[in-house]
Amino acid sequence: MDGQMHRLRARAPHFFISLLTSLVFLFLDFLDASLCVLYRFLDAFFEGKPSPCYCDENRAGERSSASGGDGESEVSETLYGRRNIFREMGMLRLVERWDLSSSARKVVVNHRCRWSDCGCESCVSWACNSALKLHVVVQEPPQANVQGKKAPENVIFLHGFLSSSSIWTETVFPNLSESARTKYKFFAVDLLGFGRSPKPRDCAYTLKDHLGMIEKSVIIPYQLNSFHLVAHSMGCVIALALAAKYTKSIKSITLIAPPYFPTLKSNASLTALEKLAEKRVWPPLSFGSAVMSWYEHLGRCVCFLVCRNHRTWERILKLVTQRSDLHFGLIDLTRHTHHSAWHTMHNVICGGAKFMDDYLEGLRKSRARIVINHGDHDQVVPLECSNNIKMKIPHVEIDIIPNVDHTRVILGREQAFTRKLEHVWAKGG
């Protein structure tokens, strides 16, 4: 009897957490479905018609056919495969029958900017560029050191989710050795939808979209016949897709905390979503990731409150911290739209998961040196992801950094990290 009571007491905390989690996310299901109704009215009022969302599972067929059958251009199953008990009960069916156009304001709609997005100069400056190319920070060797010498090798840097090229220009670039500055030409890219790069509203931000913009903005105009790749987190998925497409051009690949969960292709996207954004109420980082990844309209509310009003928040932070300049990481968190972040999260991080095996298989026979850096305290992308890649490509080198997390694998150890990169480039294929 005492043993049974002991087991019941031991299970009680787990039962309580499970019950609390179920209740919290049940409420969030209801709240997201309610916000879907609200945004339909607001979008119709401000823009003339409701903006499409992924609350209707019937849109899956429309999206798939719109992709033209090209596997890499298809949207992720996670966009319309996320369950919501209230939506499934038909909470939105009545609203879908209403004609909202009759009550809509007659306004001129800016198809590149939602009413709920920030319209400040720094956020929409890209809209004036008809060419729509990525923002790229280029650092070339001093001209005096290039003349009469071997042409410099190229290095492309790709950042992670909710980040920008600043993670490289503020950490790696200042710590490059004089030798590296003369031997390499560096390209730090703001990926499509982030930083100072374009954030078009009519884009699904698929892997194909991201690759096309990198080609259009870096590889083609600078005529890169060979290059090294350095990528962090989400950028690793894009880097592997790029490397698989340009296998003969890749000299080395450095991946920092790459997300990779081997599974059946049919389940890969949902598996990645469940692994990276598991529905948990604790710790806070996991809860925030779950809310922003599973709930389209809740995520839009967060972006409306934070990103649209980033100038106000930046002024408040400067007053509180008594600093004239904020850390680049805080600035980068708001330099996106909900549309760009939402679709990139699902179509690259989750949707790209179903192509990862193909990319890795294509690189398995490559002569390019592949090195992975991963912090052993990473709570965003588990260490198992790097070990999974090692099992797929035996010649991959893994450097496990002790006592650092997802960002501290770079931040706080800039010099050591940069020296490691230079060593990889020097020994690359």
Backbone hydrogen bonds, N-H to C=O, Kabsch-Sander energy under -0.5 kcal/mol:
donor,donor_aa,acceptor,acceptor_aa,energy
5,M,1,M,-2.2
6,H,2,D,-2.2
7,R,3,G,-2.1
8,L,4,Q,-2.1
9,R,5,M,-2.3
10,A,6,H,-2.0
11,R,7,R,-1.8
12,A,8,L,-1.2
15,F,11,R,-2.5
16,F,12,A,-2.7
17,I,13,P,-2.5
18,S,14,H,-2.4
19,L,15,F,-2.4
20,L,16,F,-2.7
21,T,17,I,-2.7
22,S,18,S,-2.3
23,L,19,L,-2.3
24,V,20,L,-2.7
25,F,21,T,-2.4
26,L,22,S,-1.7
27,F,23,L,-2.2
28,L,24,V,-2.0
29,D,25,F,-1.9
30,F,26,L,-1.9
31,L,27,F,-2.7
32,D,28,L,-2.8
33,A,29,D,-2.1
34,S,30,F,-2.2
35,L,31,L,-2.4
36,C,32,D,-1.8
37,V,33,A,-1.3
38,L,34,S,-2.0
39,Y,35,L,-3.0
40,R,36,C,-1.6
41,F,37,V,-1.5
42,L,38,L,-2.5
43,D,39,Y,-2.9
44,A,40,R,-1.7
45,F,41,F,-2.4
46,F,42,L,-2.7
47,E,43,D,-2.7
48,G,44,A,-1.3
49,K,43,D,-0.7
57,E,55,C,-0.7
59,R,56,D,-1.9
60,A,57,E,-1.7
61,G,58,N,-0.7
62,E,58,N,-0.8
63,R,59,R,-2.7
64,S,60,A,-2.4
65,S,61,G,-2.2
66,A,62,E,-1.9
67,S,63,R,-1.0
67,S,64,S,-0.5
68,G,65,S,-1.2
69,G,64,S,-0.8
70,D,67,S,-1.0
71,G,69,G,-0.7
73,S,70,D,-1.6
74,E,70,D,-0.7
74,E,71,G,-1.0
79,L,76,S,-1.4
80,Y,77,E,-0.6
81,G,77,E,-1.3
88,E,84,N,-2.5
89,M,85,I,-1.1
90,G,87,R,-1.4
91,M,86,F,-2.0
93,R,90,G,-0.9
94,L,90,G,-0.6
96,E,92,L,-2.0
97,R,93,R,-0.8
97,R,94,L,-0.8
98,W,94,L,-0.6
98,W,95,V,-1.1
100,L,98,W,-0.9
103,S,100,L,-0.8
104,A,101,S,-0.9
105,R,45,F,-1.1
107,V,105,R,-1.4
109,V,107,V,-0.7
111,H,109,V,-1.0
113,C,110,N,-1.7
117,D,114,R,-1.4
123,C,120,C,-0.9
124,V,120,C,-1.6
125,S,121,E,-1.0
127,A,124,V,-1.6
128,C,125,S,-1.3
129,N,126,W,-1.8
130,S,128,C,-0.9
132,L,129,N,-0.9
136,V,134,L,-0.6
137,V,188,A,-2.9
138,V,136,V,-0.7
139,Q,186,F,-2.2
140,E,138,V,-0.5
145,N,142,P,-1.5
146,V,142,P,-0.6
146,V,143,Q,-1.0
147,Q,143,Q,-1.6
149,K,146,V,-2.2
153,E,183,K,-2.5
155,V,185,K,-2.5
156,I,228,H,-2.7
157,F,187,F,-3.1
158,L,230,V,-2.7
159,H,189,V,-0.6
163,S,160,G,-1.0
167,I,164,S,-1.5
168,W,165,S,-1.8
169,T,165,S,-2.4
170,E,166,S,-2.4
171,T,168,W,-0.5
172,V,168,W,-1.1
173,F,168,W,-2.3
175,N,172,V,-1.4
176,L,173,F,-1.1
181,R,177,S,-2.0
182,T,178,E,-1.0
182,T,179,S,-0.5
183,K,179,S,-1.2
184,Y,180,A,-1.8
185,K,153,E,-3.3
186,F,139,Q,-2.7
187,F,155,V,-2.6
188,A,137,V,-2.8
189,V,157,F,-2.0
189,V,187,F,-0.7
190,D,135,H,-2.6
191,L,189,V,-0.8
193,G,198,P,-2.5
194,F,191,L,-2.2
195,G,335,R,-1.1
197,S,194,F,-2.1
203,C,200,P,-0.7
207,L,347,N,-0.5
208,K,72,E,-1.1
210,H,206,T,-2.2
211,L,207,L,-2.9
212,G,208,K,-2.4
213,M,209,D,-1.9
214,I,210,H,-1.9
215,E,211,L,-2.5
216,K,212,G,-2.4
217,S,213,M,-2.1
218,V,214,I,-2.4
219,I,214,I,-1.4
220,I,215,E,-2.8
222,Y,218,V,-1.9
223,Q,220,I,-1.0
224,L,219,I,-2.1
225,N,223,Q,-0.8
227,F,249,S,-2.4
228,H,154,N,-2.9
229,L,252,S,-2.4
230,V,156,I,-2.4
231,A,254,T,-2.5
232,H,158,L,-1.7
233,S,256,I,-3.3
235,G,232,H,-2.2
236,C,233,S,-2.1
237,V,233,S,-0.6
237,V,234,M,-1.1
238,I,234,M,-1.2
239,A,235,G,-2.6
240,L,236,C,-2.6
241,A,237,V,-1.9
242,L,238,I,-2.4
243,A,239,A,-2.9
244,A,240,L,-2.4
245,K,241,A,-1.3
246,Y,242,L,-1.9
247,T,244,A,-0.6
249,S,246,Y,-1.6
250,I,246,Y,-1.1
250,I,247,T,-0.5
251,K,227,F,-2.1
252,S,227,F,-0.6
253,I,369,R,-3.0
254,T,229,L,-2.8
255,L,253,I,-0.6
255,L,371,V,-2.9
256,I,231,A,-2.3
257,A,255,L,-0.6
257,A,373,N,-2.3
260,Y,258,P,-0.6
267,N,264,L,-1.4
268,A,264,L,-1.0
268,A,265,K,-0.5
271,T,267,N,-2.4
272,A,268,A,-2.4
273,L,269,S,-2.0
274,E,270,L,-2.5
275,K,271,T,-2.2
276,L,272,A,-2.7
277,A,273,L,-2.3
280,R,278,E,-1.4
286,S,283,P,-0.6
287,F,283,P,-2.1
288,G,284,P,-2.8
289,S,285,L,-2.1
290,A,286,S,-2.2
291,V,287,F,-2.4
292,M,288,G,-2.3
293,S,289,S,-1.5
294,W,290,A,-2.4
295,Y,291,V,-1.6
296,E,294,W,-0.7
299,G,295,Y,-2.2
300,R,296,E,-1.5
301,C,297,H,-1.7
302,V,298,L,-2.1
303,C,299,G,-2.2
304,F,300,R,-2.2
305,L,301,C,-2.4
306,V,302,V,-2.8
307,C,303,C,-0.6
308,R,303,C,-2.1
310,H,307,C,-1.5
313,W,309,N,-2.0
314,E,310,H,-2.6
315,R,311,R,-1.9
316,I,312,T,-2.2
317,L,313,W,-2.6
318,K,314,E,-2.1
319,L,315,R,-1.9
320,V,316,I,-2.6
321,T,317,L,-2.9
322,Q,318,K,-1.1
323,R,318,K,-1.1
330,L,327,H,-1.0
331,I,327,H,-1.5
332,D,328,F,-2.5
333,L,329,G,-1.2
334,T,331,I,-1.3
335,R,332,D,-1.1
336,H,334,T,-1.7
337,T,193,G,-0.5
341,A,337,T,-2.5
342,W,338,H,-2.9
343,H,339,H,-1.9
344,T,340,S,-2.0
345,M,341,A,-2.6
346,H,342,W,-1.8
347,N,343,H,-3.4
348,V,344,T,-2.0
349,I,344,T,-1.4
350,C,345,M,-1.5
351,G,346,H,-3.4
352,G,348,V,-1.0
353,A,350,C,-1.2
354,K,351,G,-1.0
355,F,352,G,-1.6
356,M,352,G,-0.7
356,M,353,A,-0.6
359,Y,355,F,-2.3
360,L,356,M,-2.9
361,E,357,D,-2.3
362,G,358,D,-2.0
363,L,359,Y,-1.3
364,R,360,L,-1.1
365,K,361,E,-0.6
366,S,363,L,-1.3
369,R,251,K,-1.4
371,V,253,I,-2.8
371,V,369,R,-0.5
372,I,397,E,-3.3
373,N,255,L,-2.8
374,H,399,D,-1.9
376,D,401,I,-2.3
377,H,404,V,-2.3
378,D,375,G,-1.3
385,C,382,P,-1.9
386,S,383,L,-0.8
387,N,383,L,-1.5
388,N,384,E,-2.3
389,I,385,C,-1.5
390,K,386,S,-2.0
391,M,387,N,-1.8
392,K,388,N,-1.2
393,I,389,I,-2.9
396,V,393,I,-2.1
397,E,370,I,-2.5
399,D,372,I,-3.4
400,I,398,I,-0.6
401,I,374,H,-2.5
401,I,399,D,-0.6
404,V,401,I,-0.8
409,V,405,D,-0.7
410,I,407,T,-2.1
411,L,407,T,-2.5
413,R,410,I,-1.5
417,F,413,R,-2.5
418,T,414,E,-2.7
419,R,415,Q,-2.5
420,K,416,A,-1.8
421,L,417,F,-2.1
422,E,418,T,-2.4
423,H,419,R,-1.8
424,V,420,K,-2.1
425,W,421,L,-2.6
426,A,422,E,-2.2
427,K,423,H,-1.6
428,G,425,W,-1.0
429,G,251,K,-3.2
